[in-house]
Amino acid sequence: MPTVQVSRDLLFKSLGKTYTYKQFDDLCFDYGIELDGETSEREMKLKETGVDDPNASSVVLYKIDVPANRYDLLCLEGLSRALKVYDLATPIPKYTITPPASGKHQKLIVSKEVKGVRPIVVCGILRNVTFNQDTYQSFIDLQEKLHANICKKRTLVSIGTHDLDTIKGPFTYKALPPKDIKFVPLSQTQEYDAVSLFEFYEKTSSHLKKYLHIIDKSPLYPAIYDSNNVLCSLPPIINGDHSKITLNTKNVFIEVTANDYTKANIVLNVMLTMFSEYSKTPYSMEQVEVVDADGKSDLFPKIDEKTIDASTSYINKTIGANIDPANMVGMLKRMSLISTLSQDKSTLTVSVPCTRSDIIHQCDIMEDVAIGYGFNNIARVIPVVNTVGRIQPINKLSELLSNEAALAGYTEIMTFVLSSNKDNFALINRKDDNSSVKIENYLMEEFSEVRTTLISTLLKTIVSNRAHGIPLKLYEVSDVVIKGANNNKNLSDPDSNNSDVGALNKRMFGAITADSSSKLEIVHGLLDKLMLSLKCKPELLMTKQDREKGIASYQLAKSSDKIFVEGMGVDILYNGTKIGIMGVVNPEVLKNYGIIYPCSILEFEITIDLAKNII
C-alpha cells in the first residue's frame, strides 16, 4: 500500500474540522485506509542521519496508507475530498469539460517516428488556476507519487506539466536523434543536447539518473516542441526550463506520454481532477486535440462516467449482511458514487466517475457498499459450513525433509526466485532448452527469468559466504518454475507438465557442501538419511516381500549432466523414475561462479508420491 504524507494542519483545514489522533484514525479505518502514524521532517531527518537539525520543519505530518489502486487518494486534495463526501460534509463533485474561450482547441500532432519509442500521448489543460506554496508542492508531489506507482517508475507513463502562457500551440510530439535535441533542462541554466545531458546526469547524483535507461539505448529520443520550436519536454526524463510551473502560473498544460493507453488516461484524469478544484470554475478542465501518428484525431481528457450493474443479493451475500437495497444507494453516495435502484430492487446501476479507475466489476461496488455500511457493523457469525483447516500435504512433506536436513548439520537458506538466463543454463553447463519463464519488463539482467533449478542459487550462496570459511553445508527447500502445456485445463496428472497458464511450479530440495575436498559422501549420506525418513529403501536392499507390499525404492544411475565432473555424477531414480541429481560439481562451473573450493550438490523434486510409505 502506498503511504501518503500530508500536513495534519493543512488536511484538517481542508476538511473544515479538527480531529484528535484517535478520531482521525477511526475515520480512516471506516473509509478503508489506515493512519500509520505521525512524524515531521525534523523527526525523519533525525532517524535517517542521527543528527537533530533545528532548521528542519517540525510541522506534523500524517502518514496514511491508501490502497494501491486508489490513485485519487495519493494527494491531500483527493484525500480531503473523499473524506468530506464520506462524512456528508460536501456534495459529490461533478467534473466538467469547458470549451476553449477562443472556440478552437489546442492541438498536439504526433509524428510517425515515435511509434518505436513511446507511441502514446494524451493532454489536458487547467485554466485560471491559483497556486500557493502548499498547493504547488502538492501538485509536484502527486506527480512523483504517480510516477512511483501506476507509472512504474516512468517506464509505462510519464507526466509533463507546463505553464501554457510561456509556450504556443500547436505542439508536436517528435522522435529525434539525441544530438539534435538541444534545450535548457528544468533547474539548469546551461543548454545541453540530449547526449551531453545524459552524461551530466550520469556523473551527478541526480534523482533522474535512474530513469535514463528507459530510452538511452534508443537511436531516437521522444520530444515535445511548441510551434516556435521551443522544447517543452524530453519524456520520460525532464521538462524544459522555459515552460516550468511557478506560483504565478495560471494556465497549466499537462501532457502524458506512455506505452500503455489505459494507464495514460488514468494518470491524466487524476492530475486534472485533483487540481481542478483550484480553477476559477472548480472541477472544470479543457480538452486538447491529439492527432496520432496515423492521422486520427481525438480529444482528451475523456472524463465520461461509466456504468456498472451490481446485484443487490450478491452484495448482501458477499458482505454477510442483510442491507436494504434502498439504503445501498446512500452508502455508495458516501463513497462518491451515484447509483439508481431497479424497480424490483435486484440491481444497482452505478455511475463511476473518471477518478475511480479502481472500480471494474460488481465486486468493487460490493466493497464500497461494505465501507459505506461500516466494517464494524458487519455481525460476527459462526460459518454455516463446517470446515477443518490443515497444512497442505506438500508443505508438510517439505517441512519433514527440511527438519531432517537441519538435524544433519545443514544450514537452511532462502534465495531469490528470479535469476538470469546464464544462471539457468550457461553458467552450469546446460543448453538453453527454452524451458525457463522470461520476465517481460525486467529491470536487471540478473533478475530476467524465473529460476529452473536451485543449483545456481546454492552456488551463489557459497560465493557470498566465503568469509565464513569451510566446511559449508547449506540446503534450500523452495519452488522452481518451468514452462508447461498451454491452456491445459486437465491438471489431474501430477507427473505431467500440465498447466492452465503455460507454466508450473515444482517443489525442489537442494543441498551443497563446500570443503577442502569434494566430500561427495557427505551429500550421499544426506540423501540416504532423507530417504530413510521417508521409509524408502535402496533398490539393492529390496526384498520380494517389500515389492509385494508396494514399498517404494530408490537407486542411483550414471548421469550425463555436464554440471558434474565426468563419471562423478548420478541421477536419482525413485521407483525407476528420475527425480533428481547428485554429484561433484565440474571445476568449469565453479570457475564461472568464482568458487575456489570443491563442491558436491544434491537436488531432487519433492512430490507427494515420496510420502507413500509414511502416509
N, C-alpha and C positions, 0 to 999 in steps of 0.2 A: 504494500500500500504506500503510495507517495505521501510524504509528510510536507505540509504547507506551514510555513512560519509567518504569522501575521501579528502586527502590533495589537495588543489587547485593547488599548485605549481607542485606537482607530476603529477596530472591529465593533466595540461597544457603541462608539459614536455613530457608526453606520447603521447598527441595529436599532439605535434610538433608545437603548435600555442598558442598564448596568447590571451585571450578574456577579455573584460570588463564584469562586472557582468551582464549588460543588454544584451550584445551579447550572453553570455553563457546561460542566461535564455531563450532567444529566440531560441537558438539551441536545448535546452532541450524540449521546447514546441513543436518545429517542429518534434522532434523524438518521441513525445508521453510520455515523462517523465517530471518531474517537479522539478525545482530548488527551494527548500523550504527555502533557507536562508543560511547564513554562520555563523560560530561560531569558537571556538577554545577550546582546553582542559581547558585553564585557565578560559575562559568565562563560560564554562559549570560548572566548579567547583565552581565558584562564585555564580552562580544561585542556585546550589544544596545546598551549605553549608553556603553561605553568607560570606565566607572568601576568600579574594583575595590572591591566592598562587603564589608568584613570580617565584617559581620553576616549576610551571606547564607550559606546552608548549603553546606558542602563535601562533603556525602555523595555518594559516587559513584553516578551514575545510568547504567544501561544503556539505550541506545536500540535497540529491537528492532522491525524491520519485520515485520508479520504480514499474511497475505492479507486482502484487503478483505472477504471473505465469512466469515471466521473470527471471529465476534463473541465467541466464548467465549475468545479469546486477548487481549482488549482490557484485561485487568487482571492483576495479579500472581497472583491466585488461579487464574485459568484457565490462565495460562502454566505455573505450577509444577505444577498438577495434570496437565496434558497431558504435560509433560516427565518427570514421575515415572513415569507409566504407560508412556511410551515407553522409559524406562530400566529398566523392570521393577522399580521400587523400591516400587510400591504397586499394589494391585488397581484395576480399573476401578470408579469409584464407581457405586452404584445409587441413583438418585433415587426418593424415595417420597412418597406423599401421606399425611399424618397426619390422622385425623378430629378435628374440634374437640372439646376436652375437655368442652364443655357439651352436646355432641350436636347442636348447631344451628349451621349455617354463618352467618358474617357475610354480610350481603346489601347489594347496591347496586342501586338502582332507577333506570332511565333514563327521563327524560321525553321526550315526543314532540318537543319543541321543538329538541332537539339534533341532529335529523336534518339540518337545514340548516346546521349549524355544524361540528361534529366528532362524527360519529354513533357511533363505536365506543369502547367502554371494556372493559377486562379487568383483573382484580385478583388478588392473591395475598397470603399472609401468611407471614412468617418468625417462628417462636415461639422464645422463650428464647435470643435472640442475645446474644453477648458481644462488644462492640466495645472496641478500644483506639484510640489516636490514629492508628496506621498503617492499621488495617483500616477505620476510619471514613473516612479520607482516600481510601482505595482505593475505598470504596463511592461516594463523591461523584464521584471521577474516572471511574469506569465509566459513570455516568450521562452525564457530559459527552462521553465518547468515543462512546457510542451516539447521543447527540443529534447529534453531528457526522457520524456515519457512516450507519447504516441509517435513522435518523430524519430525515435530510435537513434538518438544522438546525431540527428540531421541526415542519417543515411537514407531515410524514406521521405522525409519532408523537412523543409527549412523555411524560415519566415524572414521577410524583409519589410521594414517599416520606414516610411519616408515622409518628409514634410512636402506635401503636394505643391505648396506655393513656391518652392525653390526649383521645381522641375516642370517640364512641359510635355504633354502628350501630343500625338500618340507615342506609346512606348513600344520598344522592340525587344523581343527575347531572342538572343542570338547564341551561337556557339562559335568561338574564335580560337585561333592558336594563342597559347598563353603569352607569347611575346607581343602580340597585337593588342592585348588588354592593358591599358595604361590609365591609372587614376590615383587619386589620393584616398587611401582607405580610412575608414572611421577611426577617429582618435589619433590620426597621424597628420603631419604637415608636409611630408615629402611625397612626391609622385613615384609610384612603382609600376613596373609591369608585373604581370601575374607570376612570372618565374622568379624574379628578384624578391617579390613579396613573400612567396612561399619559402625562399631561402632565409629571409629575415625572420619569419615565424619559427622556422626550424631551429634557428640559433638562439632564439629568446625563449623565455619561459611562458610565452603567451598561451592562454587557455585555448586559442584557436589551433594550436599545433596538432591536437588530437583529431581534428576534422580534415586535415589536409589529404589524408589517404583516400578520401571519398572520390576525389576527382584527379589527384596528381598523376595518375597513370594514363589519363585520357589525353589524346592528341589535341582535343578541343575542350575549352572550358566554357561553361554557360555564363552569360552576362546579360543584364537588362540595361538598356540605354533609353534615354528620352529623345525627343525629336531634335534636340540640339546636340546630340551625340555625347551627352553627359552620362557617365556610368552611374547607375543607381545602385546596383549590387552585383556581386560576384558570388552567386549561390553555389554551395551552401556555406561559404566561408565568411564573407564580410560584406558590409554595405559600404557605399562611398560616403566620404565625409560631407560632400556637397549637400546631400539631402537629409542629413541627420535630424532626428526629432529633438526638439528643445521644449522648454517650458512655455515658450511663446508660440509653439505650433498650434494652428487652428484646424487645418485640414490634413488628415492622415491618409496616405496611400499605402495599402497593405498588399504585398504580393507574396504568394506562397508557391514555391517550386517543389516538385515531388516526383517520385517514381510510383506513387500509389494515388489514384484519383479519389477514392473514398476518403482516405486519411487527409488528403489535401483540403477537401471541402470541410471536413470536421474542424481542422485547425483554423481555417479562415473564418468559419462561423463562430468559433469560440472567441477568437481575437476581437471580432467585430461586435458580437453581442455583449461581451463582458464590459467593454469600454464605451458602448453606445450610450450608456446612462449619463456620460459627461458631455454628450452633444447638446446643442441648443434645443433640439427636438429629441427628447430622450428616447432611446431604443430605436432610433432610425439610422439607416445606412444607405449608401448609394452604390448602385451596381456599376461594374466595369465590363465593357465588351471585350472578350478574348477571342481572337481569330487564331485557331490552331494551325498546325503545320500543313494540314490538308485543306485549309481554306474555310473550314466550318466555323461559324460564328455563334457565340453563346454568351449569356450574361451571368455574371457572378457578383455577389454570393447568391446561392439558392437557399432561401430560408422557409420554403413551403413546409407546412406541417404534414406529417404522415399520420395515417390512422391504423390502429391495431385493434382487433377484436379479441376479447378475453372472456372465457366462460366463467360466470359467477360461481357455478358449482365447483369448477376446477380450483378457483381461488380459495373458496372455503375449505375444500378437501385438503389442499396442499398446506394451507396455513394451520389447519386443525382447529378451526373456529366456525361459528355459525353467525356470520355477519349479514345483516340485512343488506341485500344488493343496493337499495336506495342509499344507504349510508356509505357504500364504497365510493360513490361519486364524490362525497365530501372529503373522504380520506385521500383520494387521488388529487383533489384540488389542493390539499396541503402540500402535496409533492410537486406542485406546479404543472399538473396535468388536468386538462379539461376533458370530461367524459360525459357520455349520454347512455342511459339505460334503455334496453329494448322493452317493448310493451309487456312481454312475458317475463321480464326480469332475469332472463337467462344469459344475456350477453351485454358486456360493456364495450362501447365503441370509444376508444381513447384517441384524442388528438395529441400527437407527440411533437413538441417544439424542436427546432433545429439544435437547441442546446443539449438535448438529451439523446445523443447518439448511442448511449448505452442500452436504450430500450429497443429490442429487436423482436422478441417473442412475447407470448402471453405470460410466460413465467416471470418476465421482468415487470409486467403490470402487477402480477401477484405479489412480488417483493415490495413494490411501492405501497400497495394496499396494506401489507403487513406492517410497514413502517408507520403509515398513517393510523393504523389501528393501535399500534403500540406493542412492542415486543413483550413488555411486562404484563400486558393484558391477555396474552395467549395462555390459556389454562394448561396446567401440567396434568397430564392424564397418563394412566398406565396403558401401554400399547395393547390393542385387542388381539394382536398376533403374538404368540409365544415363540420367541427365538432364542437360541443358545449360541453365543459367540465362541469361537475357538480360533486358535492360531492356524494359519494356512499350513497344510502338511509340508510343502516345500520349504517354508521358513523354519518349521520345527526341525526338519532334517538338516537344514543348513546350520542351525544353532548347535545341533548334536555334533556335527563334524567340526565346527569351529571350536567347541569346548575341548574336543579330543586333541586338536592341533595345539591349542594353548597348553594343555596338560603335558604335551610332548616337548614343551620348551620353545615353541614358536611364538613370535610377536605378531599380533594382527595389525594390518594396515588398511587404510581406506584411501583409495586414489581416485583421480578424475575419470569419469566415464568417457569423456571426449579425448581424442588423440589425433595424431596426424596420419596421413596415408603411409608415410615412411615407417612409422611405429607399427602399423598394422601389417606391413608386408616387407619392404626392402631391408629395413634395419635388422629384421630377424630371419633374413634369408628365405623369404617366401615370395612367390609371384602374386601379383595383384590379380585375383580371380573375380573382381567386381562384386564381392560379397559384402563389402562394407557399406554402411549407410552414410551418405555425404550430408554435411550441413550446408544449406544453400547460401546463406549470407553470413559466413563465419567472419570473425574479426581477426583471428590469428591462425596462421597455418598450423600451429601446434594443436589447435582445437577445431580442426576442419572435418573430422569424421567421428563416428561413434566407434569405440574400440571393439574389435572382433576377438580379442584374446586378453588374458590377464598378464601374459608373459612380459610384454613391453613395459607395463607399469611396475611389475615386480623388479625388472632390471633397472628402471629409472630410480626406484626407491633405494636400491643398493648404492647407486651413484650418490644420491642425496644424503646417505648415511655413512659415507666413508670415514667421517671423523670419529665414529663410534668404535672403529676397529673391528677385527674379526675374532671369532666367527659371527656371522649374521644369519639368523634363521627367521624368515618372515613368511606370512601367509595372508591370503585375502579370500573372502567368500563374497562374490558380487556377480552382477549381471554383465554380459556382453550382448551385443546386438548384431544380427546378420539379416540379410535380405531373405525374404520368403516368397511364396507364391502369392501374387497379387490377387486381391478380391476373392480369396477363397474363404467362404463362409463356414465350411466344414472343418472345425478346429478340434474334432474329437480324437484325432490320432496324435499323441504327444511326441511320437518319434519322427514325424514329418515336419517339413518346414512350412506348415500351413500358416497363413496369416491373412487377416482381413484388411490389413493396412500396408502390406508389402514388406513388412519387417517383423522380427520377433526377438524376444529376449531369451537368453539362455543363462541359467544359473551355473556358475563355474566355481570350482575350488582350485586355487593356485598356491604353490609354495616354492620357496627358493632358499638355498643355502649358499653362502659365500665364505670360503675358508682358504687356508694355505694350500689345500688340495681339493679336488672336486668333491670328495665325500658323497659319491652317489648313493652309498649305502645308507646315508642319513635320510634322504628323501624316500628311498625304497622302504626303509623302516617305517616312515610316516604313512606311506601308502598301506603297508601291511596292518598298521595299527588302526587306520580308518576303516579298512575292510573288516577287520576283526570286530570293531564296534558295530558294524552292520551285519555281523554273523554271516559274512560272505567268505567262503573258503577258497584257498588256492586250488586251481584245477587239478594239480598233481595230487592233492590230498582228498579229492572227492571219491567217495565210495559208491557202490551200487545203491545202497540204502539212501544215501544223500540225494542221488539223482531221482530215485523213486519218490522221495519226499518233496522234490521240486526246489531243493536248496540252491541258491544262486552261487555261482563261482566266478573267479576272475583269473586271468592269466596274462602273461607278457609276450609280445611278439616283436621281432626286429622292426625298427622304424626307419623309414627313408627320409624323414623330416630333416631338412638342411639346417635347422636351428641347432642340431646336435652334432657333436664330433662323430664322424662316421664309425659305425659299429658300437656306439655308446649311447644310443637312444632306443627306446622301446615304445610300442603302442600298448595301451591298457585296454584289454578286452573284458567286457562284462557279459557273461553268458554268450560269448562268441561275437559280441558287437563292440566295436571300438568306441570308447567313451573319453579317452584322454591319451596323454603322452607323458614320458618321463625320460630324463637323460642328462648328460653332461653338455653344457652349453658350448657351442662352437666358438673358438677364440676370435673368429671374424665378427661374430655377433657381439662378443664382449668388447672388442675394439670399437665397434660402431657406437657403443654407449660410454666408452671411456672407462671401462671396469678393468682393474688390474688383478682381481682375484679370480681363481677358478670358481665356477658356479654350477650347481645342479638344480634342475627345475622339475616340478611335478604340476600337471594341470589336468583336470578331468571335469566332465559335465555332471552336475548333480540333477538327477531326475528322481521322481517319486518311486520309480522302479527299483532303485537301490535299497529302498527300505522294505522290500517284500519279505525278507527274512525276519524282520523285527516287528512287523505290524501284527 
